[in-house]
Each structure stands twice: as structure tokens, then as C-alpha cells.
Amino acid sequence: MIDEPEALSNAPNSPDLNGQYLGKISSDFVKVAELLKDAAYQIRKRGFSDFPIFVTSQQQLPIGTLLLGRFEQDNDWSYYASMLDEFIQRRLIAEDAVELFKENYKNAEEFACLFVVDADFTRFVFIPYPED
């Protein structure tokens, strides 16, 4: 369960996010940023959630809806579309931490909220979309 402020406020420049992960995630992210930005817009526009979350992993995961599989667009990670409600239902975010999550959630028009799942690293990361 995620209920610590540090787990929820992991911006790309957080000291907890080492450069190796930032590089791996960022280099892949630029390949899929437009797809994720559009998906986040559609999730919000259609009223599904104000808090889209993209689960990012190199393994298959049973969370969210697969948007893009690993290696489909020369990407090294798979991307699943999810939202805050699913994270609450699956108890990935404790109910008493929901407000903290919302406070730390960055503007969805400017940042992608990634929930990165890897063997040694599981954390929320907010990455800005590339400028046009």
C-alpha cells in the first residue's frame, strides 16, 4: 500500500529516482508521449477520471487496459491506461492516502503520471510531455 508522502510526490528530479531509471524511462517515454497525452485527455474528457495513471512495466500486468505493448513502437516498456479509482479498488493506494495523492498529482495536460513497475523499482513518476 502506498501511504507515505514520499511515495506520492516522486517528481522526475526526486533524489529517490536515480539517473539510470530516469534515463531508461525518459528515452522510452518520448516515443509514446503523444499516445499517452491523448489517452489522458480522453480519460478526462469522457469523465472517467480527473486522475489518469499510466502503468509502465516490462512485464505483463493485470492492471489497467493495455495501450501499447512492449516493442510495438520500438519501445522497451508496456503502457497500461488506468486511473485513481482502480488504484483505490486494488488497494494500491490506501483510502486514507487518496487526498495526499490528489494534492501531489501534477497537471494532466502537462505531465504524465506513470506508475513504474520494475524488479527493483515501483513508484509514481511524473514526466512532462515534450513541447511541440
C-alpha positions as CSV (number, residue, x, y, z in Angstrom):
1,M,0.0,0.0,0.0
2,I,1.1,3.5,-0.7
3,D,0.5,5.9,2.2
4,E,3.8,7.8,2.6
5,P,4.1,11.3,1.2
6,E,7.5,10.4,-0.3
7,A,5.9,7.6,-2.3
8,L,3.3,10.0,-3.8
9,S,5.5,13.0,-4.6
10,N,8.1,11.5,-6.8
11,A,8.8,14.1,-9.4
12,P,11.3,13.3,-12.1
13,N,14.0,15.3,-10.3
14,S,13.4,13.5,-7.0
15,P,16.6,12.3,-5.3
16,D,15.0,8.9,-4.9
17,L,14.8,8.5,-8.7
18,N,18.3,7.6,-9.7
19,G,19.6,8.7,-13.1
20,Q,19.6,5.2,-14.6
21,Y,15.9,4.9,-14.2
22,L,15.2,8.4,-15.3
23,G,17.2,7.7,-18.5
24,K,15.5,4.4,-19.2
25,I,12.1,5.8,-18.6
26,S,12.6,9.1,-20.4
27,S,14.1,7.6,-23.6
28,D,11.2,5.3,-23.9
29,F,8.6,8.0,-22.9
30,V,9.4,10.3,-25.8
31,K,8.4,7.5,-28.2
32,V,4.9,7.2,-26.6
33,A,4.3,10.6,-25.2
34,E,1.7,11.7,-27.8
35,L,-0.3,8.5,-27.3
36,L,-0.3,8.9,-23.5
37,K,-1.2,12.5,-23.7
38,D,-4.1,11.8,-26.0
39,A,-5.3,8.9,-23.8
40,A,-5.1,11.1,-20.7
41,Y,-7.2,13.7,-22.5
42,Q,-9.8,11.2,-23.5
43,I,-10.0,9.7,-20.0
44,R,-10.6,13.2,-18.6
45,K,-12.9,14.4,-21.4
46,R,-15.2,11.4,-21.2
47,G,-15.5,11.8,-17.5
48,F,-13.8,8.6,-16.4
49,S,-11.4,10.3,-14.1
50,D,-9.5,13.5,-13.5
51,F,-6.5,11.4,-12.4
52,P,-5.3,9.2,-15.3
53,I,-2.4,6.9,-14.4
54,F,-0.2,5.0,-16.9
55,V,1.2,1.8,-15.5
56,T,4.6,1.2,-17.1
57,S,6.4,-2.1,-16.9
58,Q,8.5,-4.5,-18.9
59,Q,6.4,-7.4,-17.6
60,Q,2.7,-8.1,-18.2
61,L,0.5,-6.7,-15.5
62,P,-3.1,-7.3,-14.6
63,I,-3.9,-3.6,-14.1
64,G,-5.4,-1.1,-16.4
65,T,-6.0,-1.5,-20.1
66,L,-3.0,-2.2,-22.4
67,L,-2.4,0.8,-24.6
68,L,0.9,-0.2,-26.1
69,G,2.8,-3.4,-25.7
70,R,6.5,-3.7,-25.3
71,F,8.4,-3.4,-28.6
72,E,5.3,-2.3,-30.6
73,Q,6.8,1.1,-31.5
74,D,10.4,0.5,-30.7
75,N,9.6,1.0,-27.0
76,D,11.1,-1.1,-24.2
77,W,8.1,-0.8,-21.8
78,S,4.5,-1.6,-22.0
79,Y,1.9,1.1,-21.1
80,Y,-1.4,0.4,-19.5
81,A,-4.1,3.1,-19.0
82,S,-5.6,3.2,-15.6
83,M,-7.0,5.8,-13.1
84,L,-7.1,6.6,-9.5
85,D,-10.3,4.6,-8.8
86,E,-8.7,1.4,-10.0
87,F,-5.7,2.0,-7.7
88,I,-8.0,2.5,-4.8
89,Q,-10.1,-0.6,-5.6
90,R,-6.9,-2.7,-5.9
91,R,-5.6,-1.2,-2.6
92,L,-2.5,0.1,-4.3
93,I,-3.3,3.5,-2.8
94,A,-4.8,3.4,0.7
95,E,-8.1,5.2,1.1
96,D,-6.6,7.4,3.7
97,A,-3.9,8.5,1.2
98,V,-6.2,9.5,-1.6
99,E,-6.3,13.2,-0.7
100,L,-2.5,13.2,-0.5
101,F,-2.3,11.6,-3.9
102,K,-4.6,14.2,-5.4
103,E,-2.6,17.0,-3.8
104,N,0.6,15.7,-5.3
105,Y,-0.9,14.9,-8.7
106,K,0.5,17.2,-11.4
107,N,-1.4,18.9,-14.2
108,A,-2.5,16.1,-16.5
109,E,-2.3,18.4,-19.6
110,E,1.4,18.9,-18.9
111,F,2.6,15.8,-17.1
112,A,2.1,12.0,-17.5
113,C,1.5,10.2,-14.2
114,L,3.5,6.9,-14.6
115,F,3.3,4.1,-12.1
116,V,6.6,2.4,-13.0
117,V,6.9,-1.3,-12.0
118,D,10.2,-2.9,-12.4
119,A,12.1,-5.5,-10.4
120,D,13.9,-3.0,-8.2
121,F,11.7,0.0,-8.6
122,T,8.0,0.6,-8.1
123,R,7.0,4.2,-7.8
124,F,4.9,7.1,-9.2
125,V,6.8,9.3,-11.5
126,F,5.5,12.5,-13.2
127,I,7.2,13.2,-16.5
128,P,6.5,16.4,-18.5
129,Y,5.2,15.9,-22.0
130,P,7.6,17.1,-24.7
131,E,6.9,20.6,-26.0
132,D,5.5,20.7,-29.5
